[in-house]
Amino acid sequence: MLLSELTTLQVGGPAAGFVRAETEAEVIDAVRSADAAGTPLLVIGGGSNLLVSDSGFPGTVLQIASTGFEASSQDSCGGAAVRVQAGQNWDDFVHQSVLHAWSGLAALSGIPGLAGATPVQNVGAYGSDVAQTIAMIRTWDREISAVRSFSNSELQFGYRDSLLKRSSVNGSPRYVVLSVEFQLALGRMSPPVQYAQLAAALGVQVGDRAPALDVREAVLELRSAKGMVSDAADRDSYSTGSFFTNPIVPAALAESLPAAAPRFPVAGRDAVKLSAAWLISQAGFDRGFGAELTGGRSTLSTKHSLAITNRSGASAEDVLRIARVVRAGVQQRFGVELEPEPLLIGCSL
């Protein structure tokens, strides 16, 4: 099995072994078998956050394909407690949550991948992230060979970060997510819209609410315009999404940047979150950059400078070559080091 067939970037060499698990029991059995044999393990869902080396993966690749969701409780006071299997397509679940009038996820529409991956990265967009609605997750703890559950506070969520991510090594997690439970308010209105671009698209003010279905449709339109919704006909969507996270830097460093640089305060810290896309473009890397480095096989997206895309037959090294040049250019121009958002498997910047 080629990893390029399992990732949205469509890059990556062969897996030494491959298992597809469609139930929680099959997931646990596959993990236990790999661990008992001392075989390296790579857990993959939708493959939207992976850059795998051209040499592939020298162990077992476990594709989690358990699907389905159910509301274990639902009332006007507590809202809906909805448990989602790790292999459930994320955007399909978001759509269903809107249709069921479970409020809280509409701004996360269009994000590729599966539900089980969302707590690992604390997936977020347009002023929302899953840390705001996750109540509990159920995992298989490989270190103690037992099922272990985590509450929201125990997951230690941060910006695109969590305990789950920090306890993973080269894509091999200590905790394999089995299911995710969300606590969602009841209603057809969204939570207060926190992102200015989304508010403008909806014709509301930041802090106002809007019909959740309208929010979903606006987000899908915004993401599509940036090539951030999977579309077989759009080569800009053959990517890992944002390749770099928005850097969080000391306030003093942010003050040294041009006045036009977007800045977002970080609650409880003397730090500021910057826009990686702004830094990249202002460092001289336009949309579509990189064709001369890769023979046209890979470039920055033609719609959004934060994504690196596979235009046709790109290799992992093609993608990395662009990422290295961009990161070095931003470092030289602004003194800010960009960090990759996708997991780099068998390769590095």
C-alpha positions as CSV (number, residue, x, y, z in Angstrom):
1,M,0.0,0.0,0.0
2,L,1.4,3.4,-1.0
3,L,0.9,6.2,1.5
4,S,0.2,8.5,-1.4
5,E,-3.1,6.7,-1.8
6,L,-4.1,7.5,1.8
7,T,-3.2,11.2,2.1
8,T,-4.8,14.3,0.8
9,L,-1.4,15.6,-0.4
10,Q,-1.0,12.3,-2.4
11,V,2.6,12.0,-1.4
12,G,4.4,9.1,0.4
13,G,6.1,5.8,-0.3
14,P,5.0,2.3,0.6
15,A,3.9,0.9,4.0
16,A,5.6,-2.3,5.1
17,G,2.2,-3.5,6.4
18,F,-1.4,-2.2,6.2
19,V,-4.5,-2.8,8.4
20,R,-7.9,-1.2,8.0
21,A,-10.0,-1.4,11.2
22,E,-13.7,-0.8,11.0
23,T,-14.7,-1.3,14.7
24,E,-13.2,-0.3,18.0
25,A,-12.3,-3.9,18.7
26,E,-10.5,-4.2,15.4
27,V,-8.5,-1.0,16.2
28,I,-7.5,-2.3,19.6
29,D,-6.5,-5.7,18.1
30,A,-4.4,-4.2,15.4
31,V,-2.6,-1.9,17.9
32,R,-1.9,-4.8,20.3
33,S,-0.7,-7.0,17.5
34,A,1.8,-4.4,16.3
35,D,3.0,-3.6,19.8
36,A,3.4,-7.3,20.6
37,A,5.5,-7.8,17.5
38,G,7.6,-4.7,18.2
39,T,6.5,-3.3,14.9
40,P,6.5,0.5,14.3
41,L,2.9,1.8,14.1
42,L,1.5,4.7,12.1
43,V,-2.1,5.5,12.8
44,I,-3.9,7.3,9.9
45,G,-7.4,8.5,9.4
46,G,-8.2,10.8,6.5
47,G,-4.6,11.5,5.9
48,S,-5.1,15.2,5.7
49,N,-2.4,16.2,8.2
50,L,0.5,14.0,7.0
51,L,3.6,14.4,4.9
52,V,5.2,11.0,4.5
53,S,8.7,10.4,3.2
54,D,9.2,9.0,-0.3
55,S,10.7,5.9,1.3
56,G,7.4,5.2,3.0
57,F,6.9,3.7,6.5
58,P,8.8,0.7,7.8
59,G,6.0,-0.8,9.9
60,T,2.3,-1.2,10.2
61,V,0.0,1.6,8.9
62,L,-3.3,1.4,10.7
63,Q,-6.2,3.1,9.0
64,I,-9.1,3.8,11.4
65,A,-12.4,3.4,9.7
66,S,-14.9,3.0,12.5
67,T,-17.9,5.2,11.7
68,G,-21.2,6.4,13.3
69,F,-22.4,8.7,16.1
70,E,-25.1,8.7,18.7
71,A,-26.6,11.2,21.2
72,S,-26.4,9.5,24.6
73,S,-28.4,12.3,26.2
74,Q,-30.2,15.4,25.0
75,D,-32.1,18.0,27.0
76,S,-32.7,21.8,27.0
77,C,-30.4,22.4,30.0
78,G,-27.3,20.3,29.3
79,G,-27.7,20.2,25.5
80,A,-26.7,17.1,23.5
81,A,-23.9,14.7,24.5
82,V,-22.9,13.1,21.2
83,R,-20.3,10.3,20.9
84,V,-18.6,10.0,17.6
85,Q,-16.5,7.1,16.4
86,A,-12.9,8.0,15.5
87,G,-13.3,7.0,11.9
88,Q,-16.3,9.1,11.2
89,N,-15.8,11.6,8.4
90,W,-15.5,15.0,10.2
91,D,-17.4,17.2,7.8
92,D,-20.2,14.8,7.4
93,F,-20.6,14.8,11.2
94,V,-20.5,18.6,11.3
95,H,-23.3,18.7,8.6
96,Q,-25.4,16.2,10.6
97,S,-24.9,18.3,13.8
98,V,-26.3,21.3,12.1
99,L,-29.3,19.3,10.8
100,H,-29.9,17.9,14.3
101,A,-29.8,21.4,15.8
102,W,-26.7,20.6,17.8
103,S,-25.0,24.0,17.9
104,G,-21.2,24.6,18.2
105,L,-19.5,23.0,15.2
106,A,-20.7,24.9,12.1
107,A,-17.6,27.1,11.9
108,L,-15.5,23.9,11.6
109,S,-17.2,22.9,8.4
110,G,-15.1,21.7,5.4
111,I,-12.1,20.6,7.4
112,P,-10.9,17.3,5.9
113,G,-10.2,14.3,8.0
114,L,-11.9,12.2,10.6
115,A,-13.4,12.9,14.0
116,G,-10.7,11.0,15.9
117,A,-8.0,13.3,14.7
118,T,-9.7,16.5,15.8
119,P,-8.6,16.4,19.5
120,V,-5.0,15.6,18.6
121,Q,-4.4,18.9,16.8
122,N,-7.2,20.7,18.6
123,V,-8.5,21.4,15.1
124,G,-9.9,24.8,14.6
125,A,-10.8,27.6,12.1
126,Y,-12.7,30.9,12.0
127,G,-12.4,31.6,15.7
128,S,-13.6,28.1,16.8
129,D,-11.8,24.9,17.8
130,V,-12.9,21.5,19.1
131,A,-11.6,22.2,22.6
132,Q,-14.7,24.4,23.1
133,T,-17.0,21.5,22.7
134,I,-15.2,18.2,23.5
135,A,-16.4,16.8,26.8
136,M,-14.5,13.4,26.8
137,I,-12.5,11.1,24.6
138,R,-12.0,7.4,24.8
139,T,-8.6,6.0,23.9
140,W,-6.4,2.9,23.9
141,D,-3.4,3.6,26.0
142,R,-0.5,1.6,24.5
143,E,1.7,2.0,27.5
144,I,-0.6,0.2,29.9
145,S,-2.6,-1.8,27.3
146,A,-5.9,-0.6,28.5
147,V,-8.8,1.7,27.5
148,R,-8.4,5.1,29.1
149,S,-10.7,8.1,29.0
150,F,-9.8,11.8,29.2
151,S,-11.9,14.7,30.2
152,N,-11.5,18.1,28.4
153,S,-9.2,19.5,31.1
154,E,-7.0,16.4,31.1
155,L,-6.3,16.8,27.4
156,Q,-4.4,20.0,28.1
157,F,-5.5,21.7,24.9
158,G,-3.5,24.5,23.4
159,Y,-3.3,26.2,20.0
160,R,-3.2,23.3,17.6
161,D,-1.9,21.2,20.4
162,S,-2.9,18.7,23.1
163,L,-1.6,16.0,25.4
164,L,-2.3,13.5,22.7
165,K,-0.1,15.3,20.2
166,R,2.7,15.8,22.7
167,S,2.7,12.1,23.6
168,S,3.1,11.0,20.0
169,V,6.5,10.3,18.4
170,N,6.8,10.5,14.6
171,G,3.1,9.9,14.1
172,S,3.0,7.0,16.5
173,P,0.7,7.9,19.4
174,R,0.7,6.6,22.9
175,Y,-3.1,7.2,23.0
176,V,-5.0,5.9,20.0
177,V,-8.4,7.7,19.9
178,L,-11.4,5.4,19.8
179,S,-14.2,7.9,20.1
180,V,-14.9,11.5,20.9
181,E,-17.8,12.9,22.9
182,F,-19.0,16.4,22.2
183,Q,-21.3,18.5,24.4
184,L,-23.3,20.7,22.1
185,A,-26.0,23.2,22.9
186,L,-29.4,22.7,21.4
187,G,-30.6,25.3,18.8
188,R,-30.3,26.3,15.2
189,M,-28.3,29.5,15.9
190,S,-24.5,29.4,16.1
191,P,-22.4,30.5,19.1
192,P,-21.2,34.1,18.8
193,V,-19.2,34.6,15.6
194,Q,-15.6,35.4,16.6
195,Y,-13.8,35.8,13.3
196,A,-14.1,39.1,11.4
197,Q,-13.9,37.5,7.9
198,L,-16.7,35.1,8.7
199,A,-18.8,37.8,10.3
200,A,-18.4,40.0,7.2
201,A,-19.4,37.1,4.9
202,L,-22.5,36.6,7.1
203,G,-23.4,40.3,7.2
204,V,-23.3,40.3,11.0
205,Q,-21.0,41.9,13.7
206,V,-18.3,40.0,15.5
207,G,-20.0,38.6,18.6
208,D,-23.4,38.2,17.0
209,R,-25.0,34.9,16.4
210,A,-26.2,33.6,13.0
211,P,-28.2,30.6,11.8
212,A,-25.8,27.6,12.0
213,L,-26.7,26.5,8.5
214,D,-25.8,29.9,7.1
215,V,-22.5,29.7,9.1
216,R,-21.7,26.4,7.5
217,E,-22.5,27.5,4.0
218,A,-20.4,30.7,4.5
219,V,-17.4,28.7,5.9
220,L,-17.5,26.2,3.0
221,E,-17.5,29.1,0.5
222,L,-14.6,30.8,2.3
223,R,-12.6,27.6,2.5
224,S,-13.3,26.7,-1.2
225,A,-12.1,30.1,-2.3
226,K,-8.8,29.2,-0.6
227,G,-8.6,25.7,-1.9
228,M,-9.2,24.3,1.6
229,V,-12.1,22.0,0.8
230,S,-11.2,18.6,-0.8
231,D,-12.1,18.7,-4.5
232,A,-10.7,16.2,-7.0
233,A,-10.9,18.9,-9.7
234,D,-9.0,21.5,-7.7
235,R,-5.2,20.9,-7.5
236,D,-5.0,23.6,-4.8
237,S,-6.8,21.2,-2.5
238,Y,-4.1,18.5,-2.9
239,S,-2.4,19.6,0.3
240,T,-2.2,19.2,4.0
241,G,-4.2,22.5,4.5
242,S,-2.1,25.1,6.3
243,F,1.5,23.9,6.2
244,F,2.6,26.2,9.0
245,T,0.9,27.2,12.2
246,N,0.4,30.8,13.1
247,P,3.4,31.6,15.3
248,I,3.0,32.7,18.9
249,V,5.8,35.0,19.8
250,P,6.8,37.3,22.7
251,A,5.1,40.6,22.6
252,A,8.4,42.4,22.3
253,L,9.2,40.5,19.1
254,A,5.8,41.4,17.7
255,E,6.5,45.1,18.3
256,S,9.5,44.9,16.0
257,L,7.3,43.9,13.1
258,P,5.8,46.3,10.6
259,A,2.6,48.1,11.8
260,A,0.6,46.3,9.2
261,A,1.4,42.8,10.5
262,P,-1.8,41.2,11.9
263,R,-1.5,40.6,15.7
264,F,-3.8,38.6,18.0
265,P,-3.3,38.7,21.7
266,V,-2.9,35.4,23.6
267,A,-5.0,35.3,26.7
268,G,-3.0,35.0,29.9
269,R,0.4,35.5,28.3
270,D,2.7,38.3,27.3
271,A,2.6,36.9,23.8
272,V,1.0,37.6,20.4
273,K,-0.2,35.2,17.7
274,L,0.9,36.3,14.2
275,S,-0.5,35.4,10.8
276,A,1.8,32.9,9.1
277,A,0.2,33.7,5.7
278,W,1.0,37.4,6.1
279,L,4.6,36.7,7.0
280,I,5.0,34.4,4.1
281,S,3.6,36.8,1.5
282,Q,5.5,39.8,2.9
283,A,8.7,37.8,2.9
284,G,8.3,37.7,-0.9
285,F,6.7,34.3,-1.5
286,D,3.7,34.8,-3.7
287,R,0.9,32.3,-4.3
288,G,2.1,29.7,-6.8
289,F,5.7,30.1,-5.6
290,G,8.0,27.0,-6.0
291,A,7.5,25.8,-9.6
292,E,11.1,26.7,-10.4
293,L,12.3,24.6,-7.4
294,T,10.3,21.5,-8.3
295,G,9.8,21.5,-12.0
296,G,6.2,22.5,-11.4
297,R,5.4,19.4,-9.5
298,S,4.7,21.3,-6.3
299,T,4.0,25.0,-5.4
300,L,2.4,27.1,-2.9
301,S,-1.3,27.2,-3.5
302,T,-2.5,29.6,-6.2
303,K,-5.3,30.6,-3.8
304,H,-3.6,30.7,-0.4
305,S,0.1,31.2,0.5
306,L,-0.1,29.0,3.6
307,A,-0.7,25.7,1.7
308,I,1.9,23.7,-0.2
309,T,0.2,21.7,-3.0
310,N,0.9,18.7,-5.2
311,R,0.4,20.0,-8.7
312,S,1.3,16.7,-10.5
313,G,3.4,13.8,-9.3
314,A,5.2,15.7,-6.5
315,S,7.5,13.9,-4.1
316,A,7.9,14.5,-0.4
317,E,11.2,16.1,-1.1
318,D,9.6,18.6,-3.5
319,V,7.2,19.7,-0.8
320,L,10.0,19.9,1.8
321,R,12.2,22.0,-0.6
322,I,9.5,24.7,-0.8
323,A,8.8,24.6,2.9
324,R,12.5,25.0,3.7
325,V,12.9,28.0,1.4
326,V,9.8,29.7,2.8
327,R,10.7,29.1,6.4
328,A,14.3,30.4,5.9
329,G,12.9,33.5,4.1
330,V,10.5,34.3,6.9
331,Q,13.2,33.8,9.5
332,Q,15.6,36.1,7.6
333,R,13.1,38.8,6.9
334,F,11.2,38.9,10.3
335,G,13.2,36.8,12.8
336,V,10.2,34.5,13.2
337,E,10.6,30.7,12.8
338,L,7.6,29.0,11.3
339,E,6.6,25.5,12.6
340,P,5.0,22.9,10.4
341,E,1.4,21.9,11.2
342,P,1.3,18.5,9.5
343,L,3.1,15.5,11.0
344,L,6.3,14.8,9.1
345,I,6.8,11.0,8.9
346,G,10.3,9.8,8.1
347,C,11.3,13.3,7.0
348,S,12.1,16.7,8.5
349,L,12.6,20.3,7.6
